[in-house]
Structure formats: structure tokens, C-alpha cells
Amino acid sequence: MNISQTPVTVLLFALAKEQTGQSSVAVSVPLPTSVRELKEKLASEYPDLAPLISLSRFAVDHAFATENCIIHGKEEIAMIPPVSGG
């Protein structure tokens, strides 16, 4: 069975944005998908981000999401790396 892949845009901030030189990236995933599955796909397509992905929080429609949160494709998704400040 051929599962259709749909591009999902992930907004990048802080170190993730610096590492890629982009404010967002597109990752193709079957929908619906979980945040966990999106993170795995993101790590496989952007291996330089993999260590940062495991430390980052993900937000779906402006709210922090658990790894079990389901994405249907219309949501705004953001990867928010840990930041330090003073």
C-alpha cells in the first residue's frame, strides 16, 4: 500500500534557525502523524539538527505539544530549542 506523503512546515527558532540558515523547513510525512513521528522524520532529513531536536520543545498551534499530539497538516508547528539568557 502506497501511503501519500504531505509536506508539513516546521518553523525554526534560535540555534535551529542558525544551524540551517532558514526560518522554516518542510518535511514530508503521512497524515495524520504524531509529533514523535515528525521529529523522527525531521532528524532523518536534517541530520545536523538531530541532537538539537531531542532537546527541543515542539509547539502545535502556539501550544507546547506532547510527542503523542496528532498533526493533521493544517496546524502551525514550531521547533523551539532551549535558550539561555540573563
Backbone as CSV, one residue per row, in Angstrom:
resi,resn,N_x,N_y,N_z,CA_x,CA_y,CA_z,C_x,C_y,C_z
1,MET,0.842,-1.180,0.000,0.000,0.000,0.000,0.884,1.238,0.000
2,ASN,0.636,2.155,-0.904,1.404,3.381,-1.035,0.762,4.470,-0.192
3,ILE,1.486,4.952,0.823,0.953,5.989,1.695,1.414,7.337,1.176
4,SER,0.469,8.230,0.979,0.762,9.557,0.468,1.501,10.386,1.517
5,GLN,2.523,11.084,1.080,3.300,11.966,1.942,2.882,13.413,1.677
6,THR,2.704,14.166,2.740,2.295,15.555,2.628,3.347,16.432,3.291
7,PRO,3.772,17.519,2.629,4.749,18.390,3.266,4.136,19.175,4.430
8,VAL,4.866,19.194,5.539,4.471,19.941,6.725,5.598,20.933,7.006
9,THR,5.247,22.181,7.239,6.245,23.206,7.519,6.506,23.283,9.013
10,VAL,7.782,23.284,9.375,8.196,23.414,10.770,8.964,24.726,10.900
11,LEU,8.462,25.627,11.735,9.146,26.890,11.985,10.341,26.643,12.893
12,LEU,11.445,27.318,12.605,12.679,27.132,13.372,13.050,28.421,14.093
13,PHE,13.570,28.276,15.294,13.972,29.428,16.081,15.356,29.202,16.663
14,ALA,15.990,30.286,17.100,17.251,30.263,17.827,18.307,29.426,17.104
15,LEU,18.933,28.490,17.809,20.040,27.709,17.263,19.627,26.884,16.037
16,ALA,18.392,26.379,16.016,17.919,25.607,14.855,17.902,26.481,13.605
17,LYS,17.466,27.713,13.762,17.444,28.662,12.646,18.873,28.993,12.209
18,GLU,19.760,29.182,13.184,21.162,29.480,12.866,21.831,28.314,12.151
19,GLN,21.589,27.092,12.610,22.244,25.919,12.021,21.812,25.672,10.578
20,THR,20.535,25.918,10.281,20.040,25.659,8.921,20.122,26.879,8.019
21,GLY,20.180,28.071,8.614,20.134,29.295,7.821,18.744,29.562,7.268
22,GLN,17.746,28.882,7.842,16.362,29.029,7.367,15.431,29.264,8.555
23,SER,14.345,29.974,8.308,13.363,30.198,9.366,12.320,29.089,9.417
24,SER,12.313,28.242,8.389,11.411,27.091,8.385,11.944,26.032,7.419
25,VAL,11.494,24.802,7.645,11.825,23.698,6.741,10.549,22.904,6.491
26,ALA,10.509,22.232,5.352,9.371,21.376,5.021,9.798,19.921,5.141
27,VAL,8.946,19.123,5.766,9.192,17.694,5.944,7.963,16.957,5.444
28,SER,8.153,15.968,4.582,7.022,15.197,4.058,6.733,14.008,4.964
29,VAL,5.493,13.936,5.427,5.059,12.866,6.330,3.670,12.390,5.907
30,PRO,3.314,11.151,6.252,1.938,10.708,6.034,1.041,11.370,7.091
31,LEU,-0.102,11.829,6.688,-1.029,12.467,7.640,-2.219,11.568,7.884
32,PRO,-2.751,11.569,9.098,-2.226,12.254,10.277,-0.950,11.586,10.770
33,THR,-0.172,12.359,11.531,1.069,11.863,12.117,1.220,12.431,13.512
34,SER,2.091,11.867,14.296,2.324,12.379,15.647,3.538,13.296,15.655
35,VAL,3.654,14.086,16.689,4.838,14.916,16.857,6.079,14.028,16.909
36,ARG,6.001,12.887,17.566,7.128,11.957,17.634,7.576,11.542,16.235
37,GLU,6.633,11.157,15.379,6.964,10.735,14.018,7.531,11.900,13.202
38,LEU,6.989,13.083,13.404,7.509,14.263,12.712,8.949,14.532,13.135
39,LYS,9.240,14.420,14.433,10.596,14.630,14.926,11.565,13.615,14.318
40,GLU,11.144,12.363,14.213,11.990,11.321,13.618,12.294,11.633,12.154
41,LYS,11.274,12.054,11.432,11.450,12.385,10.010,12.333,13.625,9.859
42,LEU,12.120,14.607,10.705,12.925,15.824,10.682,14.400,15.491,10.932
43,ALA,14.664,14.620,11.903,16.042,14.212,12.220,16.677,13.448,11.061
44,SER,15.886,12.630,10.367,16.454,11.859,9.253,16.737,12.758,8.042
45,GLU,15.933,13.785,7.829,16.136,14.676,6.685,17.134,15.794,6.980
46,TYR,17.296,16.136,8.248,18.231,17.182,8.662,19.112,16.634,9.789
47,PRO,20.042,15.733,9.462,20.839,15.057,10.496,21.641,16.011,11.386
48,ASP,22.021,17.166,10.873,22.750,18.124,11.707,21.880,18.657,12.841
49,LEU,20.566,18.601,12.664,19.641,19.074,13.703,19.285,17.980,14.710
50,ALA,19.614,16.729,14.413,19.170,15.606,15.242,19.472,15.781,16.733
51,PRO,20.699,16.159,17.121,20.952,16.317,18.560,20.088,17.427,19.175
52,LEU,19.841,18.478,18.419,19.045,19.598,18.911,17.561,19.243,18.996
53,ILE,17.096,18.411,18.072,15.682,18.003,18.071,15.325,17.309,19.378
54,SER,16.218,16.455,19.849,15.918,15.715,21.080,15.853,16.619,22.307
55,LEU,16.473,17.791,22.237,16.465,18.737,23.360,15.373,19.799,23.247
56,SER,14.744,19.874,22.083,13.796,20.952,21.795,12.367,20.615,22.193
57,ARG,11.593,21.655,22.427,10.150,21.516,22.606,9.505,21.786,21.254
58,PHE,8.360,21.175,21.027,7.607,21.426,19.812,6.259,22.025,20.191
59,ALA,5.847,22.998,19.417,4.555,23.636,19.653,3.670,23.395,18.431
60,VAL,2.406,23.129,18.700,1.411,22.953,17.651,0.323,23.982,17.913
61,ASP,0.120,24.862,16.938,-0.841,25.961,17.077,-0.621,26.745,18.371
62,HIS,0.612,27.142,18.597,1.011,28.039,19.694,0.933,27.421,21.079
63,ALA,0.825,26.113,21.185,0.797,25.447,22.490,1.825,24.321,22.482
64,PHE,2.596,24.208,23.569,3.541,23.110,23.649,2.799,21.792,23.497
65,ALA,3.403,20.883,22.720,2.745,19.616,22.391,3.536,18.437,22.944
66,THR,2.815,17.392,23.311,3.457,16.147,23.707,3.845,15.381,22.444
67,GLU,4.644,14.354,22.606,5.051,13.557,21.447,3.885,12.792,20.840
68,ASN,2.818,12.594,21.601,1.647,11.871,21.098,0.636,12.780,20.412
69,CYS,0.875,14.086,20.418,-0.034,15.034,19.773,-0.133,14.699,18.289
70,ILE,-1.353,14.654,17.768,-1.579,14.308,16.365,-1.631,15.559,15.498
71,ILE,-0.913,15.491,14.384,-0.850,16.587,13.414,-1.651,16.165,12.184
72,HIS,-2.532,17.058,11.743,-3.377,16.767,10.584,-2.929,17.516,9.328
73,GLY,-1.990,18.466,9.481,-1.436,19.141,8.312,-1.770,20.603,8.184
74,LYS,-2.758,21.083,8.895,-3.153,22.492,8.791,-2.588,23.332,9.940
75,GLU,-1.968,22.664,10.922,-1.503,23.347,12.112,-0.201,24.116,11.854
76,GLU,0.057,25.101,12.712,1.361,25.761,12.725,2.243,24.979,13.696
77,ILE,3.403,24.535,13.224,4.294,23.716,14.032,5.616,24.462,14.194
78,ALA,6.106,24.510,15.430,7.363,25.203,15.697,8.283,24.317,16.519
79,MET,9.561,24.365,16.164,10.611,23.697,16.936,11.291,24.768,17.765
80,ILE,11.254,24.606,19.091,11.791,25.636,19.972,12.936,25.043,20.798
81,PRO,14.167,25.324,20.371,15.327,24.814,21.091,15.463,25.479,22.460
82,PRO,16.208,24.853,23.342,16.458,25.503,24.632,17.274,26.771,24.394
83,VAL,16.986,27.793,25.166,17.712,29.059,25.046,18.200,29.467,26.428
84,SER,19.218,30.262,26.441,19.689,30.787,27.711,19.669,32.303,27.614
85,GLY,19.541,32.905,28.716,19.515,34.361,28.728,19.867,34.854,30.109
86,GLY,19.959,36.138,30.216,20.338,36.660,31.507,19.611,37.893,31.869
